[in-house]
Amino acid sequence: MRIGVDVGGTKCLAVAVDDGNAVVEELRVPTPNGPDAVVDAIAEAVCALTSPVDSIGVGIAGLVDRTGTLRVSPNLPGLIDLRLGARLAERLGTAVSVDNDATCAAWGEHEAGVARGTSHAVLVTLGTGIGAGIVVDGRIERGVNGFAGEPGHMIVDPDGPRCPCGRRGCWERYASGSGLGRLARDAAMAGRLDGVVGLAGGDAETVRGEHVTAAARSGDSEAIEVMDDFGWWVALGIANLVNILDPEMVVIGGGLVEAGELLLKPVRAAYQELVMSADHRPPVAIVPAQLGEHAGAIGAALLSSDVLA
């Protein structure tokens, strides 16, 4: 059985995947703080699964090099130059492959999800931040160091807000869950979004992305306008990725995809305006991910068998 673990900001999700790429067992544990505690949590989650282990893969946010070392993770403080693969291998007594979490999710969708049958695809995860995984000619593109797939840190506004990576105006400051919350708070402070502010308890400073999507689902016109603005920012990054990579499909994953057409409709419309020569190139499918929260763990499991074969 192939074991995959997706290490997120709040939880570690471990799964066992059978030969048909189906999840047959899963376990969630909280993501602790600090490198030693993270290694312990992953190892304990793997050992708690009752399925027999043929291979183990881990997906984690940040720059993961080809040796399985996590160089830095902006959204997991304190994890710097963590030899995650080597430490887990020593702890578990078997080789462990480690990749970026969005890279794993892209492979999961390519092998077992909505991108099956494609040769060139990009997955963009919209959560607290933005990650991406790239499939070229049916293979994961990692780049020379293993760091390919960090479009969330493309600078789209040099004078924009500060990013956790230390720079200003990164795409994820505008097109992630936190970006949606910031757009909504700006609108609320300007005297708009009364319905959204009400959902947030009456305080504009506590407005979050989920308040906007909830209000938009109920038909709140001002919330829908914010979703349209947000969709433009999402489409800007997608258009840049398409201009560079020329994929046949862009898969949108992460928690924000649960907004459905409230997100996808404005993204698709704005993409047509932003991508180079839209009328003279074949259409690119922009679709929601299929595997949900399991994509990263499934992809980590499938990559483990490929890498360690």
N, C-alpha and C positions, 0 to 999 in steps of 0.2 A: 504494500500500500504506500502511496506517495503522500507525504505529510507536507503541508504548507502552513506557514504562519505569517499573518499580516499584522505588523506592529504599527498601531496608530497612536495618536496623541492621547487617547483616553483608554483604549483597550487593545489587547492582543487577541486576535482570532486565529485559532488553530483548527485545521481541518484535515481529514483523511479523504483522499480522492482515489476512486477505483479505476479500473482500466477503461471504463466508459466515460471518464472525466466527471463522474457524479460524486457529490459530497455524501459520504456514508457516516461520518461522525464529525462533530465539531465541539469546540470548547472556547469560552471567552474568559479572560482574566484581565483585571485592570492593568494598564501600563504604569509601572512605577517610575520614580525619578532616579536618575543616576545610572551609570553604565553597568555596575555590578548587579544592581537590582533588575535591570532590563534583561541581562543575560540569564539571571536566575528565573525570571518570569517566563521567558521563551522556553528554556529547558524544562521547567516544571509543567508547562502546558503540553509540550510534546510528550513527556513521560506520562501525563495523565490520560492521554488517548489510549484506548484499549486495542486499537487496530495494529496489526504487524507493520513494521517500518521497513520499506525498501529504500527510500530516499527522503531527504529533508531539505526544504527550501524556505527561506525567510525573505519577506519583502519589508522594507523599512524606508521611511521618508528621509530624503537627503542625498548627498553625493556618496555613492557606493562605488568603490573602485573594483577592478577585476580580480583583486585578491580577496574580496569579501570584507574589506575594511570600510567602515562608515567614517568618511573623512569629516563631515560636519552635517548637522541636521538643524536648520533654523527653527523648526517647530518642535524639536525635542531637545531642550536645553541641556547642556552638559555632556552630550554625546559627541566627542571630538576624537578622531583617530582611534575609534573603537574597533579592534580586530574581532569583529563579531563572528565571522565564519570560523576563524581559528579557535576562538574561545568556546564556541558551541561544540565544535568537533571534539575538543578535549573533554568537555563536560559530558557529551553524549556518546562518545566512542565511535563516531562515524562521521564521514565528510558531510558538511552542510554548505549548500550554495546560498549566497546572499545577493539580492538585487534591490534596486530602488522599488518602492511599493507601486508606483504608477507603471513602471516597466512590467512588473508582475501582472498588474490588472490588465494591461494591454494584451499580454500573452494569454491570459485567461479568456478574454473576450474573443481573441483570434482563434483559439483552439476549441472553446466550449460555449461561446456566446454569439453576439450579434455579428461579429466580424468574421465568422467562419466562411471560408471560401474566398476571402480577399487576399491579395498579394501585397498591397500597399495600404496601410491604415494607420491612423493616429488616434490614440485615446487621450482625452483631456479630462482630468478629474477636477471637479469644482467642489471644494470643501472649504475648510478653514483657509487653506492656501490653494495653489494650483500645481498639479503635477501632470506629467504626460509620459506616455510610452509610444514608441515608434516601431512599426513593422515595415520593413523594406524587403521586397522579393521573398516574402514569407518567413523572414527571420527578424529577430529583435535587433534593432540598431542601438548599440551601446556607446559608440564613439571610441576614440583611442584609449581613453582612461576608464570608460564605463559611465561617464557622467552625462551622456546624451539624454535629453528629455526634461529640461528644466525651463519651459517657456514662461512659467509664472514669474520668472525674474527677467524677462524681456522688459526693458524700460520703454514705456509708452508715453510717459510725461516726465521729463527731467525735473520739473518743478512740483511734482506730485507729492503725496504723503510719504512719510518714512516707512520703509518696509523692515520686517524683522531681519532681513539679510544685511541691513545697514545702509542700503541705497535708497533713492527716492524714485517714486513713480513706476514701480514694477507693475506688470499686468495684473498680478494677483491682488494688488491694493484696490483694483477696480472691478475685477471679474470673479472674485471668490465670494464665499459666504460672508466674510468680513467686509468685502468690498460692497456687497449689496446693503449690508447694515449701515455702512458709512454713507452711501448715497441716500438712504432713507432718512438717516439722522440729519443730514444736511437739508433735505426737503422739509423735515418736521420743524427744524429750527427756523426755517423761513416762513413758517406759518401754514404749511400744507400737511396732509396726511393725518387729519384728525382721527380717522378710524383706526389707522395703524398705531397712533400714539395711545389710543384707548386700549388696544390689545396689549400694549406694553406697560399698562398700569398708569397711564397718564403722564409719564415723564419722557420727553423726547430723547433724552440722553440714554435711555435704556432700550431704545428701539433696536431690534435685531432683524436679520434677514428673514427668519421664520415668521415674524409678525407681518412682514410685507407680503410674503407668499400666501399666508392665511387670509389676509384682507383681499388680495387679488382674486383668490378662489371664490370669495363671496361676492365678487362683482364690484368692489371698490374701485372707482375710476382712477383716483389719484394713485392708488397702489399699483394699478395696471400700468400707469404712465411710468412709474419708477421701474417696474419690471421691463418695460420697453427700453428705457435708458440703459438699464443693466445689460439687456440683451445686446445692445450696440457694443458695449465694451467687451463682452464675451466674443462677439463676432469679429471685432478688430483683431484679437489674438489668433482666432481660427483662420481668418483670411491671411494673416502673416505666415502661419504654419503651412497653409495650402500653397501660397506663393513659393515657399522654400522647398517643400517636400513633395508636392503634387500627388497626394494620396487619392485613392478612390472612395474612401470613407473616413469621416471623423466621428468617433464615438464619444459621447459626453457621459461621464460617470460622476461619482461623488454624490453627496447628499442633496445638492441643488437640483439634480435631475428629477427628483421627486415632484418638482413643480410642473413637470410635463410640458404641455403646449404653451403654458404661460411663459415659459422660458424659451422653448424651442422655436415657437413661431417668430418672435422678434429677432432671435439669433439668425434664423434662416433668411429673413427679409434683409437684415442689415448686411449679412455676409455677401449677398448679391451685389450690394452697392460698394463693398469694401475690397473684394478680391479683384486681382488684376484681370481685366478683359473677361468678365463673367459671361458675356454673350458669345465668346469665341473659344470656350473651353468646355469639355464635357462636364456635366453636373457632378458635384461631390455630395454624396449622401451624408447628412448630418443627423445622427440617430442617437437615441438614448441607449445606454448600456443595458445589458440583459441580465447580468449575473448579480447585480446589486452589491451588497456589502461583502459577498463572497469572492468577488472577482480577483482581488489581490492575493488572497490565500490560495485560491485555485491555481492562479498563474504561478505563484511561488512553488507549489507542489509540482506542476507540470514542467517548469524550468529546471527543477532539481533533478528530475530524471533525465532531461536532455543534457544538462551540464555534466552530471556525474556518470553518465553512461560510458 
